Amino acid sequence: MSFGTSHPLPPLILDDVLGAQKMLSGVSRTTPIEGSRHLSRLVGAPVRFKCENLQRTGSFKLRGAYVRIAGLSPEERASGVVAASAGNHAQGVALASSLLGVRSTVFMPLGAPLPKVAATREYGAEVRLHGQVVDETLAAAQEYAQQTGAVFIHPFDHADIIAGQGTVGLEILEQCPEVRTIVVGIGGGGLAAGIAVAVKALRPDVRVIGVQAANAAAYPPSLSAGRPVSVEAQPTMADGIKVGRPGDVPFGIIRELVDEVRTVSEDELSSALLLCLERAKMVVEPAGASPVAALLSDPGAFEGPVVAVLSGGNVDPLLMQRILTHGMAAAGRFLSLRLRLTDRPGALATLLGVLSVADANVLDVRHVRTDPRLGLTEAEVELHLETKGPEHCVEVSAALRDAGYTVIA
């Protein structure tokens, strides 16, 4: 996905972020910071969450959108604004526009989750569904801007957007002055760039570490090349940070101020989301859980105290269900296996009794009695079990073998 800026922009400085903070007073929430005992034990130092998933509209995006739209001239406001987004930016622009009395039109892909479409409309935007992928949606929004004179509100590649997102960094320093490392997800780079501008100006000793989904990681090759380069993003559950090309403006800031950019796998993302839900009682979208995934994947690499930015909590319930299942499998809490038994009355009940004694929860049973591979007195059972973890999986398999069953897989 390539956006690009329409004109050169002046360098962003701390005063811009401080000005954005004043502008956002009474508009955005000062979101809480919550501790994580589990991650603190794992990392060996205090770990805290900056809960932007509890921000108005469910993500940090309101901050930048409001600052950008508030900075428009009266003539520009009269022309309205337009944006393209599959979710969080759409809602941020919609609410910011409503608060400022500006007409907004938001283009969203045809496959955008219905809860996000409904929320964007409820915040006051006219929603137009167009395109199968965000690139097509973006092109439609830009064409609309050219035809109508509406101002295109870029999701990350504008100094005002970055200044607004940088207020997250100011709040972190106020709420956790002892912080040594801030971990934040990176898509186009607006949030990480804004945080880096604020934090490095006030506390240059604090490390800022960015995290990308490995399937959509444009920053590592871009940083190596010294300029933004495009990559073909692969499918990832972290759609909030799925961006094929860094923004020109945030890239320059991240190259200079962000200490490191890491990548995390899909398994690590799903495990992180599961941890946030189970241990922290936080509903977080996969992109918002990416800093937690980085901590889980290499806990010894982060000097504490650590603040991980949970950037958003807008996740479709159906996607959440699939991700949680994936996360439990990645954590070794699902066991799938096949075994053969003698086909006689009560055989399946006896098998389930063994599993009950082993304290395994049966999620699904597929009982095959007619198959050319089976003998006349044989049946095959495919089991999907919920377990307590990898060690319990071994114990359950051993219990089945001890009971005389042949475990095939």
N, C-alpha and C positions, 0 to 999 in steps of 0.2 A: 504494500500500500504506500503510495507516494503522494505527499501533500505539497510541501514547498511553500515558502512565504511569498507574498506578493510584492514586498518591498523590504529594503534593509531596515533593521531595527537597532536602536541604540543598545549598548550593553546594559545588562540588568545589574543593579546594585542593591545593597541592603535597604537604602531609603525607599526604593520601590516596594519592597516587601512590607516595610513598616507602614507605608502609605496605604497599601492594600489592607493591612490589619485594621487600620482606622476605618476604612471604607466598609469593612465587613462587620464592624461592631453592631450587634443587634440583628445581624442577618444570618451569619453562620454560627454554629454552636462551637464553643470550646469543648471539643470532645474529650472524654475522660482517658486517663492512662490507668490500666489495670495490670497487676502483677500476674505472672505465671509461675507457680511453684514447680510444676513438672519441668518446664523448659529451664528454669533456674537451676534445678538439680542437674539436668543434662549438660548445660553449658558450664556449670561451676561458677556462676555469677548471676546477679539479679537480671531477669528478663522481664520486660514490661511491654504491653501492647498499647499502641496509640490507636484508639478505636474510632477511626473515620467511618467504619461501617455503621456507626450510630449518628453520623452527620445527617442533616436534612437531605432528603432524597436518597439517603443510604450510601453516599460516597462523598469523597473530597471534591468532586467535580463542581459543586455549586460555588466554591470559593473562586476559582478562576473564571468561571462563566460570569459571575456577578461583577467582578472587577473589570472584565473586558467590556461588558455591555454598559456598565455605568460610565465608562470612559468615552463612550460614543458622543458625538456632537448632537445637538437637537435635530439637525437635518438628517443625520444617519439614523437616529432613533425613529424618526417619522417614517423612514423607509422600511423599518422592521429588520429582523435578523433571521438567518437561516442556518441550520446545522445539519450534519449527517452523523448518525450514531446508531449503534445497536442497543444502547442501553443507558449507561451512567451519564455520559455527556449530554444525551438527549434530555434526561430529566433535569440535570443541572441548568441547561440553557432554558428549558421551559419554565422552571420556577424563578430563576433570576429575571427573566423577561417579564413575568407576571408581577413580580415585586417592583419592577422599575416602570411598569406601564408600557412596555414595548411589545409589539406584535411579533410572535415567533412562529416559524414554520420549521418542522423537524422531519427530515427524511430518514426512514428506517427501512432495513431490508425486509423483504416479504416474509422471511422466516424468523423475524425477531420474536422473542418470547412474548406471549400475550400479556402477562403481568406488566412487563416493561412498557409495552405500547399503551396499555390502559393508564399506567401511572403518568406517562408523558402527557397524555391528553388531559388528565385530571389536574396537572400542574399548569395547564393553560395553553399548551402549544397546539397548533394545527399539525396533525401527523399525516404524512404521505408515505405510503408503503411503496418502495420501488427497488427493484434489483434483487438478485439472489445472493450477492456478496456485497460487502461494504464498499468495495471499489466502485461498483455500479451505483450504489446509493450516493456516494460522494460526488460522482460525476453529475448526477441529477441535481443535487443541492447546489453545486457550483453553476450549473446551467440556469437554475432558478435565480440565483443571485445576479447573474449577468442580465437576465431578462427583466427582472423586477427592480433592481437596484438595492435589494435587501443586502445587509452586511453579513458576510459569511463568518461565522464564529468557529475558528479552528479549535480542535480539541486539545492541542498541546503546543503548536508552533507559533506562539505569539508571546511577547514579553509580558503583557497584562495577564494572560492566562497563567504564566509561570509565576508571576509575582503573587497572584492569589493563592496558588498552591503552596508557595513558600511560607505562608502563614502557619502551615502545619509544623514547620521547623521551629518557628518562634515559640509556638505553644509547647513543643517538646522541651526546649531549653528552659522554659518557665516552670513546667510541671516536673521535670526530672533534671535538675541542674547538674547532677553527678554523672549524667550519661557519658559513655565513652564511645559507643558505636550505635549508629542508626542504620537499620536495614529497611529498604523500601523497594517495592516492585517497580519495574520499568517497562513501559510499553513504548509510546513515542518519546517519553522522557520528561514531560512537564512537571510532574510531582517531584521526581528525584532532583531535577535541576533547581526547582524552587527551594526545596529543603536545603540543598547544597549551598545556594547563594546565602540564605539566612544563617545557616549553622557555621559555615566556614568564615563568615565575616565576624561573628561573635565568639566562636569557639573553634579556632583552626585545629585544635588538638583532637576534636571529635572525628572519628572515622565515619564516612558515609559510604555504605555498600549498596549497590543496586542489584536487583535480582530479575532475571528474565526466564520465561519458560523456554526450555531447550528447543522446543519445536517452533519457536517464533523469536529467535535470538538474533536481532539485527545489530545490536550494539557491539558485541565482541569483534566481528569482522570489520565493523565501521571504525572502531577505535584502533584496530591494527592498521587499517588503511589511512587513518588520519582524516577521514571525511565520511559523511553518511553514505552508505551503500545499501542497495535493496537486496533482500533475501526472499526466497519463496517460502512463506510461512506454512508449516504443516499443521494439520488439525491439532488443536490443543483445547483442553477444558478451560484454560485461562484466557477466555476470549477478551477480557478486559485489558490484557496487555499483549494481544496479538496484533502487532504492527510490523509491517514488512520493511519499513525504512524509518530511521530516526528523524525527528524534526531537526531542521537546520539550527534553530535557535537553541533548543535544549541540548543538542549534541555538543555545541561549542562549550556550554557550561559544564556538562558532564565530563567532557574530555579534560577540562582544567581542574575541576573541583571534586569529582567523585573518586574515591580511593580505589574502588574495585567494582567490577560487574561480574556476578556469578550466574550460572544457569541451574535450573532444577528440572527433574524429569516429571512425567505425568504421574508416576507412582508416588513420588515425593509430594507433589501437589495434593493428591487425594488423601494421603496420610496426614498432611498438615491440616486440611479442611476438617478431617475427622477429629483430630486433636482439638482444634478450636471449638468444635461443637461439644465434644464429650468432656474435655477438661476445663475449658474456659467458659462454656455455655454461650459461645459467640457464634451467630450465624454469619459466615464470611463466604464470599464468592472465591473461586479458585485464584483469580488474580490477586485478591486481597490477602490470600493465605500464602503467597509466594515467599515473603520474608520468613515465615514460620518454616516453610519447606527447606529454605537454605539453612536455618538453624538446626533442623533435624538431620540434614544430610552431612553436616560437618560441624558439630557443636563446639569443637575445640578451636575453631578458627576465629572466634569472635571475642574481643575483649569486652568485659562487662564493666558497669551495667550496660545492658543492651535494650534499645527500644525498637521493636518491630512494628511497622506501620501496617495496620489492617485497613487497607485503602477503601474497601467497599463490601457491602453485604447484600447486593442485589443478585440473587441467584434464583433461577427458575426452579420451582419445587420438583419437577420431573427430573431435571438435570441433577439436582441435589441428591435425589434418590439413587441415581446411577453412580454418582461420584462416591457416595458413602459406601455403596456396595463394593466399588473398586478399591476404596481406601481400606476397607476391612479385609479384602483379599490381599492387598499389598502388605498389610500388617500381620498376615498369617492367621487371620481369624475366621477364614473359610477353608473348608477341606472338601474337596471333590474326589470321589473314588468309586471304583466299580469292583464288585466281588461276585463270586458264584456260590450258590447254595443248592441244597437238595430241594427239589420242588415237591413239597408235601404240605398238608394243612398245618398252619401254625408256624411255618419256617420264617416268614417275614416278621411275625410277632416276636419270635425268639431273637432275631437279629436286632430289632428295635429295643428289646430289653437289654441287650449287651450295650447298646449305645446310651441307653438311659443310665446304666450303672457307671459308664465312662463319663457321664455328665456332658454329652454332646447334644446340641440342639438340632434336630432334624428340620431342615428347611424344605427339602424336596426329595421325593423318592420316585424313581422310574423303575418299574418292575417288568422285566422282559421274560416271557415264558415260551414264546415261539420264535426261534431263530435257528437257521441252518447250522450255526456254530455250536449250538447247545445240544447236549445229549438228551435222551428221552426223559431223564429224571432230574435235569438241571434247570435252573433259572438264574438269570443275571439281574443284579440290582445296581442301579446307579444312584449314588447318594450325594446330596449337597448338605453339608453340616456347618453349623456355626460353632466355633471353638473359642477358647480363651487366649489363644496365641500359638506360636510355632511349637513350643514344648508340649502343649496340650494336643496338637495335631499328631505328634509322634506317639503320645500316650494312647490316643484313640485308635490309631492304626495298630499299635502293639496289642491292645485289648481285643481287637477283632481277630488278629492272628492267633492269639492265645486261645480264643474261643473256637478255633478250627476253621476259620474262614480264609479263603485264598483271595488276597487283595490284588486285583489286576492293575489298577492305576490309582 
